[in-house]
Amino acid sequence: MKDMLYAVLALVSAVGAVFSWLQYTRSDANTLYLVLFGVLVIATIALGAMFLSGRVNKKEDIHITE
């Protein structure tokens, strides 16, 4: 359940980053959109990493002889 929340939040922040980048390039170059873009890109990467790290099976031990 928590993994899906990370995935949804990563997608929402990615969409927000695209929106803020488009607003930065189309408007009169307001630096607030550029800062928001940077923050959302970092959030997308962090949330995506948290989602992918939760997908790793940590309960099974793999023996070296298997």
VMD Tcl script that builds the backbone (N, CA, C; Angstrom):
set m [mol new atoms 198]
animate dup $m
set s [atomselect $m all]
$s set {name element resname resid chain x y z} {
  {N N MET 1 A 0.817 -1.188 0.000}
  {CA C MET 1 A 0.000 0.000 0.000}
  {C C MET 1 A 0.869 1.263 0.000}
  {N N LYS 2 A 1.916 1.245 0.829}
  {CA C LYS 2 A 2.783 2.414 0.908}
  {C C LYS 2 A 3.590 2.580 -0.383}
  {N N ASP 3 A 3.918 1.458 -1.046}
  {CA C ASP 3 A 4.646 1.541 -2.298}
  {C C ASP 3 A 3.826 2.233 -3.377}
  {N N MET 4 A 2.548 1.949 -3.403}
  {CA C MET 4 A 1.694 2.587 -4.407}
  {C C MET 4 A 1.546 4.083 -4.134}
  {N N LEU 5 A 1.568 4.471 -2.883}
  {CA C LEU 5 A 1.505 5.892 -2.552}
  {C C LEU 5 A 2.746 6.608 -3.073}
  {N N TYR 6 A 3.916 5.992 -2.921}
  {CA C TYR 6 A 5.140 6.579 -3.456}
  {C C TYR 6 A 5.070 6.694 -4.971}
  {N N ALA 7 A 4.506 5.690 -5.633}
  {CA C ALA 7 A 4.402 5.721 -7.084}
  {C C ALA 7 A 3.465 6.829 -7.541}
  {N N VAL 8 A 2.344 6.975 -6.877}
  {CA C VAL 8 A 1.382 8.021 -7.251}
  {C C VAL 8 A 1.980 9.401 -6.999}
  {N N LEU 9 A 2.635 9.573 -5.869}
  {CA C LEU 9 A 3.253 10.868 -5.575}
  {C C LEU 9 A 4.386 11.187 -6.548}
  {N N ALA 10 A 5.130 10.179 -6.981}
  {CA C ALA 10 A 6.183 10.400 -7.971}
  {C C ALA 10 A 5.582 10.833 -9.303}
  {N N LEU 11 A 4.486 10.218 -9.700}
  {CA C LEU 11 A 3.837 10.614 -10.950}
  {C C LEU 11 A 3.258 12.024 -10.864}
  {N N VAL 12 A 2.660 12.351 -9.737}
  {CA C VAL 12 A 2.092 13.695 -9.565}
  {C C VAL 12 A 3.198 14.748 -9.589}
  {N N SER 13 A 4.308 14.469 -8.938}
  {CA C SER 13 A 5.400 15.441 -8.944}
  {C C SER 13 A 6.051 15.534 -10.321}
  {N N ALA 14 A 6.072 14.453 -11.083}
  {CA C ALA 14 A 6.600 14.509 -12.448}
  {C C ALA 14 A 5.700 15.365 -13.339}
  {N N VAL 15 A 4.398 15.205 -13.196}
  {CA C VAL 15 A 3.470 16.033 -13.974}
  {C C VAL 15 A 3.614 17.496 -13.569}
  {N N GLY 16 A 3.758 17.744 -12.283}
  {CA C GLY 16 A 3.969 19.110 -11.812}
  {C C GLY 16 A 5.265 19.704 -12.339}
  {N N ALA 17 A 6.303 18.890 -12.435}
  {CA C ALA 17 A 7.577 19.371 -12.965}
  {C C ALA 17 A 7.447 19.734 -14.443}
  {N N VAL 18 A 6.739 18.919 -15.198}
  {CA C VAL 18 A 6.525 19.226 -16.618}
  {C C VAL 18 A 5.717 20.513 -16.761}
  {N N PHE 19 A 4.676 20.648 -15.952}
  {CA C PHE 19 A 3.856 21.847 -16.008}
  {C C PHE 19 A 4.671 23.102 -15.660}
  {N N SER 20 A 5.483 23.025 -14.609}
  {CA C SER 20 A 6.264 24.194 -14.224}
  {C C SER 20 A 7.334 24.516 -15.266}
  {N N TRP 21 A 7.903 23.503 -15.916}
  {CA C TRP 21 A 8.880 23.763 -16.976}
  {C C TRP 21 A 8.217 24.443 -18.169}
  {N N LEU 22 A 7.028 23.972 -18.528}
  {CA C LEU 22 A 6.316 24.604 -19.638}
  {C C LEU 22 A 5.926 26.040 -19.304}
  {N N GLN 23 A 5.527 26.282 -18.076}
  {CA C GLN 23 A 5.201 27.653 -17.667}
  {C C GLN 23 A 6.448 28.541 -17.676}
  {N N TYR 24 A 7.589 27.979 -17.304}
  {CA C TYR 24 A 8.834 28.750 -17.310}
  {C C TYR 24 A 9.254 29.111 -18.729}
  {N N THR 25 A 9.115 28.176 -19.644}
  {CA C THR 25 A 9.560 28.454 -21.011}
  {C C THR 25 A 8.566 29.323 -21.781}
  {N N ARG 26 A 7.291 29.280 -21.449}
  {CA C ARG 26 A 6.293 30.050 -22.191}
  {C C ARG 26 A 6.046 31.432 -21.602}
  {N N SER 27 A 6.296 31.615 -20.329}
  {CA C SER 27 A 6.002 32.907 -19.708}
  {C C SER 27 A 7.206 33.833 -19.843}
  {N N ASP 28 A 7.188 34.896 -19.079}
  {CA C ASP 28 A 8.275 35.879 -19.139}
  {C C ASP 28 A 9.470 35.464 -18.276}
  {N N ALA 29 A 9.735 34.164 -18.219}
  {CA C ALA 29 A 10.891 33.583 -17.519}
  {C C ALA 29 A 10.883 33.923 -16.035}
  {N N ASN 30 A 9.778 33.653 -15.384}
  {CA C ASN 30 A 9.675 33.829 -13.947}
  {C C ASN 30 A 10.502 32.739 -13.262}
  {N N THR 31 A 11.422 33.144 -12.396}
  {CA C THR 31 A 12.335 32.171 -11.799}
  {C C THR 31 A 11.647 31.279 -10.770}
  {N N LEU 32 A 10.456 31.662 -10.318}
  {CA C LEU 32 A 9.720 30.806 -9.383}
  {C C LEU 32 A 9.392 29.467 -10.033}
  {N N TYR 33 A 9.038 29.477 -11.300}
  {CA C TYR 33 A 8.735 28.222 -12.000}
  {C C TYR 33 A 9.988 27.368 -12.160}
  {N N LEU 34 A 11.123 27.996 -12.344}
  {CA C LEU 34 A 12.371 27.239 -12.474}
  {C C LEU 34 A 12.749 26.580 -11.143}
  {N N VAL 35 A 12.584 27.293 -10.049}
  {CA C VAL 35 A 12.869 26.730 -8.725}
  {C C VAL 35 A 11.891 25.600 -8.422}
  {N N LEU 36 A 10.620 25.813 -8.721}
  {CA C LEU 36 A 9.615 24.775 -8.514}
  {C C LEU 36 A 9.926 23.545 -9.365}
  {N N PHE 37 A 10.392 23.760 -10.582}
  {CA C PHE 37 A 10.787 22.646 -11.443}
  {C C PHE 37 A 11.910 21.836 -10.805}
  {N N GLY 38 A 12.921 22.507 -10.275}
  {CA C GLY 38 A 14.041 21.807 -9.641}
  {C C GLY 38 A 13.614 21.004 -8.431}
  {N N VAL 39 A 12.759 21.587 -7.604}
  {CA C VAL 39 A 12.275 20.893 -6.412}
  {C C VAL 39 A 11.447 19.674 -6.798}
  {N N LEU 40 A 10.601 19.820 -7.806}
  {CA C LEU 40 A 9.745 18.702 -8.215}
  {C C LEU 40 A 10.542 17.601 -8.904}
  {N N VAL 41 A 11.582 17.943 -9.618}
  {CA C VAL 41 A 12.427 16.903 -10.228}
  {C C VAL 41 A 13.131 16.099 -9.143}
  {N N ILE 42 A 13.642 16.783 -8.129}
  {CA C ILE 42 A 14.300 16.076 -7.025}
  {C C ILE 42 A 13.297 15.206 -6.277}
  {N N ALA 43 A 12.077 15.718 -6.082}
  {CA C ALA 43 A 11.044 14.929 -5.411}
  {C C ALA 43 A 10.660 13.712 -6.244}
  {N N THR 44 A 10.595 13.871 -7.559}
  {CA C THR 44 A 10.267 12.743 -8.427}
  {C C THR 44 A 11.329 11.655 -8.330}
  {N N ILE 45 A 12.577 12.045 -8.348}
  {CA C ILE 45 A 13.663 11.068 -8.263}
  {C C ILE 45 A 13.656 10.369 -6.903}
  {N N ALA 46 A 13.459 11.138 -5.830}
  {CA C ALA 46 A 13.464 10.547 -4.486}
  {C C ALA 46 A 12.282 9.606 -4.289}
  {N N LEU 47 A 11.092 10.027 -4.708}
  {CA C LEU 47 A 9.918 9.171 -4.538}
  {C C LEU 47 A 9.987 7.939 -5.438}
  {N N GLY 48 A 10.532 8.096 -6.626}
  {CA C GLY 48 A 10.715 6.935 -7.498}
  {C C GLY 48 A 11.703 5.938 -6.919}
  {N N ALA 49 A 12.761 6.451 -6.303}
  {CA C ALA 49 A 13.734 5.561 -5.668}
  {C C ALA 49 A 13.127 4.845 -4.462}
  {N N MET 50 A 12.294 5.550 -3.712}
  {CA C MET 50 A 11.635 4.914 -2.573}
  {C C MET 50 A 10.654 3.844 -3.042}
  {N N PHE 51 A 9.972 4.112 -4.145}
  {CA C PHE 51 A 9.057 3.115 -4.702}
  {C C PHE 51 A 9.822 1.882 -5.169}
  {N N LEU 52 A 10.907 2.088 -5.891}
  {CA C LEU 52 A 11.663 0.951 -6.413}
  {C C LEU 52 A 12.393 0.188 -5.315}
  {N N SER 53 A 12.837 0.869 -4.271}
  {CA C SER 53 A 13.518 0.155 -3.189}
  {C C SER 53 A 12.521 -0.676 -2.380}
  {N N GLY 54 A 11.281 -0.287 -2.344}
  {CA C GLY 54 A 10.275 -1.073 -1.645}
  {C C GLY 54 A 9.868 -2.313 -2.410}
  {N N ARG 55 A 10.147 -2.340 -3.714}
  {CA C ARG 55 A 9.778 -3.484 -4.539}
  {C C ARG 55 A 10.765 -4.639 -4.408}
  {N N VAL 56 A 11.916 -4.403 -3.831}
  {CA C VAL 56 A 12.927 -5.441 -3.664}
  {C C VAL 56 A 12.472 -6.385 -2.559}
  {N N ASN 57 A 12.588 -7.675 -2.816}
  {CA C ASN 57 A 12.184 -8.670 -1.831}
  {C C ASN 57 A 13.268 -8.772 -0.768}
  {N N LYS 58 A 12.976 -8.278 0.410}
  {CA C LYS 58 A 13.956 -8.268 1.491}
  {C C LYS 58 A 13.766 -9.418 2.462}
  {N N LYS 59 A 12.748 -10.223 2.273}
  {CA C LYS 59 A 12.434 -11.275 3.231}
  {C C LYS 59 A 13.145 -12.584 2.924}
  {N N GLU 60 A 13.432 -12.855 1.674}
  {CA C GLU 60 A 14.073 -14.114 1.315}
  {C C GLU 60 A 15.580 -13.962 1.321}
  {N N ASP 61 A 16.243 -14.912 1.945}
  {CA C ASP 61 A 17.689 -14.954 1.900}
  {C C ASP 61 A 18.110 -15.896 0.789}
  {N N ILE 62 A 19.035 -15.465 -0.012}
  {CA C ILE 62 A 19.544 -16.311 -1.093}
  {C C ILE 62 A 20.906 -16.837 -0.651}
  {N N HIS 63 A 20.997 -18.160 -0.589}
  {CA C HIS 63 A 22.245 -18.771 -0.168}
  {C C HIS 63 A 23.202 -18.801 -1.341}
  {N N ILE 64 A 24.477 -18.787 -1.056}
  {CA C ILE 64 A 25.486 -18.715 -2.099}
  {C C ILE 64 A 25.527 -19.983 -2.956}
  {N N THR 65 A 25.065 -21.116 -2.403}
  {CA C THR 65 A 25.122 -22.357 -3.170}
  {C C THR 65 A 23.882 -22.557 -4.033}
  {N N GLU 66 A 22.906 -21.719 -3.925}
  {CA C GLU 66 A 21.679 -21.914 -4.726}
  {C C GLU 66 A 21.854 -21.374 -6.129}
}
mol reanalyze $m
mol bondsrecalc $m
mol representation Tube
mol addrep $m
